[in-house]
C-alpha cells in the first residue's frame, strides 16, 4: 500500500475519532497514533489532510450538501461523511493529486471501512461534485 493511501486511511480514522469522541485534532491524532500502526512517513500527509479539512470544512460541506440528494450531511454515517470530506478537500486543495485518483481512493476506502453500500454512495456523490467542479473550472 502506498504512503498516500495509508495517510488517507489514517486521516479518515482521525476525523472519525474527532467526531465520535468530540475531541480536537491533536487528541484525535494521538488516539490514532497510539492505537493503530502508522508509518512515520504517512503521518505528515495525514496531518496535512486533517488540518486542511478542518480549516476548509464549511466550504467542503457546501460542495457535499447539494450532491447528496437523499442524505443530509448530518445524518450520513460518520465514515462516509469523512471520506467525502477528504476527497473534496483533495479535489479543491491538493492539486498534485489528480482528481480521478482522489475519487478512486475515496471509493476504495469507503468499500473497506464503510457499510455495504458506501462505495456506491461515495461514488455517486463524488461524481456529481466532480462534474460541478469541472463546469466551474476547478478541476480538469
C-alpha positions in Angstrom: 0.0 0.0 0.0 1.3 3.4 -0.9 2.1 6.1 1.7 -0.6 8.5 0.4 -3.2 5.7 0.6 -2.2 4.9 4.2 -2.2 8.6 5.0 -5.8 8.9 3.7 -6.9 6.0 5.8 -5.2 7.5 8.9 -6.9 10.8 8.2 -10.3 9.2 8.0 -9.6 7.5 11.3 -8.6 10.7 12.9 -11.6 12.6 11.5 -13.9 9.8 12.8 -12.3 9.9 16.2 -12.7 13.7 16.3 -16.4 13.4 15.7 -17.0 10.3 17.7 -15.0 11.4 20.8 -15.8 15.1 20.3 -12.1 15.9 20.5 -9.7 18.2 18.7 -7.3 17.3 16.0 -4.3 16.8 18.3 -6.2 14.4 20.6 -7.6 12.6 17.5 -4.1 12.2 16.1 -2.8 10.9 19.4 -5.7 8.3 19.7 -4.9 7.0 16.2 -1.1 7.0 16.6 -1.4 5.2 19.9 -3.9 2.5 18.7 -3.1 1.9 15.1 0.2 1.1 13.4 1.1 4.1 11.3 4.3 4.5 9.3 6.1 7.7 10.2 6.3 8.6 6.5 2.4 8.6 6.2 1.9 10.9 9.1 2.8 14.3 7.5 0.3 13.8 4.7 -2.4 12.6 7.1 -1.9 15.6 9.3 -2.0 17.9 6.2 -5.3 16.4 5.2 -6.9 16.6 8.6 -5.8 20.1 9.3 -6.8 21.2 5.8 -10.2 19.6 6.1 -10.8 21.3 9.4 -9.8 24.7 8.0 -12.0 24.3 4.9 -14.8 22.3 6.4 -17.6 24.8 5.7 -16.6 25.1 2.1 -16.2 21.4 1.7 -19.6 20.7 3.3 -21.1 23.3 0.9 -19.9 21.1 -2.0 -21.2 17.9 -0.5 -24.7 19.1 0.6 -26.3 19.6 -2.9 -24.7 16.4 -4.2 -26.1 14.1 -1.5 -29.7 14.4 -2.6 -31.2 11.8 -0.2 -28.9 12.3 2.8 -28.5 15.3 4.9 -24.8 15.7 5.8 -25.5 15.5 9.5 -27.4 12.2 9.0 -24.7 10.4 6.9 -22.7 7.7 8.6 -19.6 9.3 10.1 -17.2 7.2 7.9 -18.9 8.2 4.6 -19.1 11.8 5.6 -15.4 12.0 6.4 -14.4 10.1 3.3 -16.3 12.6 1.3 -14.7 15.5 3.1 -11.3 14.0 2.5 -11.9 13.6 -1.3 -13.5 17.0 -1.7 -10.5 18.6 0.2 -8.1 16.9 -2.2 -10.1 18.0 -5.2 -10.1 21.6 -4.0 -6.7 22.0 -2.4 -4.3 19.2 -3.3 -3.5 20.0 -7.0 -0.6 17.5 -7.2 -3.1 14.6 -6.8 -5.2 14.0 -10.0 -9.0 14.3 -9.4 -9.6 10.7 -10.6 -7.0 9.4 -8.1 -8.7 11.2 -5.2 -12.1 9.9 -6.3 -10.9 6.3 -6.8 -9.1 6.3 -3.5 -12.2 7.6 -1.7 -14.3 4.9 -3.2 -11.8 2.1 -2.3 -11.6 3.4 1.3 -15.4 3.6 1.5 -15.6 0.0 0.4 -13.1 -1.0 3.0 -14.3 1.0 6.0 -17.9 1.8 5.3 -21.1 -0.3 5.1 -22.1 -2.4 2.2 -23.4 0.5 0.0 -20.7 3.0 1.0 -18.6 2.6 -2.1 -21.6 3.3 -4.4 -22.8 6.2 -2.3 -19.4 7.9 -2.2 -19.0 7.2 -5.9 -22.3 8.9 -6.8 -21.8 11.9 -4.6 -18.2 12.5 -5.8 -19.2 12.0 -9.4 -21.8 14.8 -9.0 -19.3 17.1 -7.1 -16.6 16.4 -9.7 -18.9 17.3 -12.6 -19.9 20.6 -10.8 -16.3 21.4 -10.2 -15.4 20.7 -13.8 -18.1 23.0 -15.1 -16.7 25.8 -12.8 -13.1 25.1 -13.9 -11.9 24.0 -10.5 -10.7 20.5 -11.7 -9.9 19.2 -15.1 
